[in-house]
Amino acid sequence: MQLSGSITALATPFTAAGDIDFPAWTRLLQAQLDAGTRAVVVAGSTGEAAALLDDEYDALLRSAVAFSAGRMPVLAGTGQSNTAKTIRFNQRVAALGADAALVVVPPYVRPSQAGLVAHFRAVADEGGLPVLLYNVPGRTGCDMAAQTTGELSLHPNIIGIKEARADAERMEALLPLRRDGFAVFSGDDPTAVRAMLAGADGVVSVASNVVPASFARLCALAQAGDAAGARALDDRLAELYHFLGLESNPIPVKALLALQGIGHGLRLPLQPLSSAHVAQAHRLHATIAQLEECSRNIAA
């Protein structure tokens, strides 16, 4: 599997009663498909995977697979603090039709670099799906070194990495690994253009939940080497990036999705957007609606 461009880490919409809102879920998927999103991640951290019951997770993934029907790849967010559980989880989502697994560094347990190599090799060998590595030390408490990623990149069933560290030095260390069969993705929206202009294959984005057409265009500009065009569009997205970082993900993005008519909130222990940021959300909603219309018109 060769992945590139704009990949959206989907939020999970809930009804006012707290159940999964499947009609809203379908609208979110349709918006991504229409905008040119290249793949979607179901039930990652943005999708509140930790708050989903097993049967809810399965229904959400099954719905996305049925909707996409091969039109865009569906990656399942997996990754547990234990290798055997991660393997079983990957086997489960493979049976549900996922095209690949986004497998996060094991959270909380803080394994050694040798432990990470052994973990991911076992998951790639036995999990039944292509693996996209996911390094996000701010959430897991463990940073996977670029050298470790280099070792793992040699595995034929490990297809790339989503790197959520924002520092340029980390991306510079990873980019030499970019080759056929192994892709390097930014996992940090505010620095994704810099990464792509340096050679990264794309971005796994939170912002693209609400601006999918703009992100598809952003990736196209960067990958075409249009640095001026990519940076100009990126500048117009700067306020959105700032807003999405004001509170824990996915609180801000779900507030914007709610203004678009998709979903009604989060599950505990996450709380709705604080009142101090509500007015900004409304202003930003109007701004990004105009930006999306512009991006759709250019694409057309």
N, C-alpha and C positions, 0 to 999 in steps of 0.2 A: 504494500500500500504506500502510495506517494501522496503526502499531504502538503498543502501550501496555502498561503493567503490568509484570509480572515476566517477564523474558527471561533464560534461563540460558545462560551461557557454559560449555558442557559440557566436562568433563574427558574424556580418552580412556582407557578402561580397557585394561590390558594383562594378558596371562596371566603365569604364573610364568616362562614361557620367553621373555617379552618381545614376543610377538606381540599384535596387537589382539584383545581378548576380545570377540567379537561377541555371544555370549549375554549377557554383562554389559552391553554397550552397549545391547542391546534392553531390558534391565531398567531401565537408567537412563532411556532415552527413555520407557518406559511410566510410570515414576514421575513424570516431568515432566508427561506428558499427564494422568494421573489427578489430579495436584495442582492443575491449573488454570494451569500455566505458559503464557504467551501466545505464546512463540516460543522457539526454541533457536538457539544459535550453535555450529556444528560447526567444529572445528579452528581456533579462535582461539589466543591465547597460553595460556589455561587448558587447551586441548586439545593442547598440545605440538606445534603445527603444524610448528615447525622441526625436530622429531625424526621426522616422518612422511615416508616415501618417497612419490613421486608416486602410485604405484598404491595405496598404503595410504590416502592422503588421498582418492582417488577412491572407493575401496570404502567408506570410512567415510561420506562424504557420500551416496553412492548408497543406502546402507543406511538412513540417517536419512530421506531423501526417500521411500523406499518405505514405511518404517514410518509416517511422519506422514500420508501419503496425503491431504494437504490439511487435516488436522485441526489442525495448528499450523504456522505458517510456519517454514521452515528457512533460516537465514542461514549463508552460508559465510564463514569468516574468510579474508580475502585481504589483499593489500597487500604490495608488494615495494618495494625501494629504487629502482626504476626504473619510469617510467611505462609504457613499452611492455610490460614484463613483467607489470605489474599488469593492464593491459588484456587481455592474453592469458590470464592467470589467471582473470579474471572471465568471459571468454568460455567458458573450460573448465568452470567451475562452473555457468554458465548451462546448458550442454549436459547437465550431470548432473542438472539439475532443481532447483537452489537457487532460492529465492524472492527472495532479495536477497543482497547482499554487505556484510559488515562490513569496511570498508577502512581500515586503520590509516595514520596519517601515515607517510610513507616513513622507515623506520628507518636510523639511522647516518649518512645523508648530510647531514642538517640543512639542508634547502632553505629559501630565503627565503619570506616570506609570499606574495609574488607567485608563486613557484614552486609553493607549495601550491595556490593558486587554479588555476593552469594544469594542474597534475597531476590534481586531482580533477575538474575540468571535462572533461578528456580521458577519464578513466576512466568518468565518467557518460555521456558522449556515445557511447563506443565499446565499453564493456565488456559491454553486453547485459543488465544487471541494475540494479534500483534500488540505490542506494548509501546505506548508513548510515555516516557518517563516524565515525572513532575517534581521539580525541586522548588519548594516554597518554605524556606527555613523560618520565616516569620510565623508560620502556623504549625509546623511540625516540630520545631526545636532542634532540627538537624540539617546541616548544610551538606549537600552532596558536591564534592569537589570536582572541578573540571577534569582532573586526571581520572577520577572514578567514572565519570560519564564517558571518557575516552575508552576505557576498558570495556564498558557495556555497549558502546556503539558498534563493536565488532560482532555482537550477537545478531544472527540473521533475523530474529523475531522481535528485535527492539528497533523501532522505526524512527525514533527521534526523542527530543526532550522539549518540554515546556519549562523554561527557566524564568523564575519569578524574581530573581535578584535583579535589581535595577542598575547596578554599577557597570560601567562600560568595560572594566577590566574582566569581569566574568564573561560577558558576551564575547569579548576578544579572544578569550581562552577557548571558548566553545566553537567559534566559527570555523576553525581549521578542521573540525570534525564533520562539517557539512559536506555531504557527498550523496551520490545515488544510494538510496536505501536507508539513509539516516538524515533527518531534518532537524534544524534548530529553530525553535519558536520562542519569541518573547512571551513572557507571561505577565508583562507589566505595561499597561496601556500607555502611560506617559512617556516611556522611552522606546516604544515599539518602532517608531519611525527611524530613530537612530540605529536600532538594531538591524532593521531591514535594509537600510541604505548601506550598512556595513556588510550585508550578505545573509542575514537571517531569512528563513523561508516564509515567515509570516508571524502571526500573533494569535494566541488563544486569549480572547478578550472578554471582559465584563461589559465594557462600554457598548459593544456591538449588540447587546440586547436591545438597546434603545435607539441606536444609530447604525443599523446593519448596512444600509446602502452607503453611508459615509465611510464605514470601515472597509467595505469591499473596494471602494474607490481609493482609499488611502493606501491599501496594500497594492493595488494595481499601479498606482503612481510610483510607490517606492520600488516595486519590483521591476518597473520599466526604467528605473534610474532617473526619474524626474524628481530630483532632490528639491528643487524650488517649489514645484507643485505639491509634493508630499508635505513639506514643511509648512506651506501656507495653509493647507487643510488642517494639519495638526495644530497649528496656532488657533484655528477656529474651534477646535475641540478642547482647548486647554481648560476652559471653565468647567466643562463636564468632567474632565479628569480630576480637577480639584474637588468638585462636589462629591464624586464617588469615593474620595478618600476621607471625607469629613467624619464618617462613622463606619463601624465595622461592615465589611461586605457580607451579605448583599443588601443591607438596609437602604442605602441611598438609591441603588439601581431599582429596587422594588418600589420605592416611592415614585420614581419616574415612570415605571411600567404601569403603576396604578393610575397615573394621570393619563396614560394612553389606553386605559380601559382593560388592562391585563393584570388581574390579581387584586387581592385586598389585604395583603399583610404577610406576616412572618409567623414562625412558631417559636415559642419560648425555648431557650432563654433570650432569644433576640426580641427586641422591642421595635415598634415603628419609629420612623424618623422623628427626631426631637423637634419640638415646636420652633426652636430657634432657627431651623433650617428649612421650614416648610415654604416660606415665601420665596426663598431662593430656588427651591424645587419648581415652583410654578413659573418663575421667570425663565428658568432653564428649559422647561418643557416647551415653551413657546419658541425659544431660540433654536433648539435642536429640531423641532418640527420644520422650521424653515430650511435648516441645513439639509435635512433628509430629502425634502422636496427638490432642492437644488441638485443633490447627488443623484437622485432617481432620474431627473430630467437629463443630466449629463450622460448617465448610463444608457438612457433610451436613445 
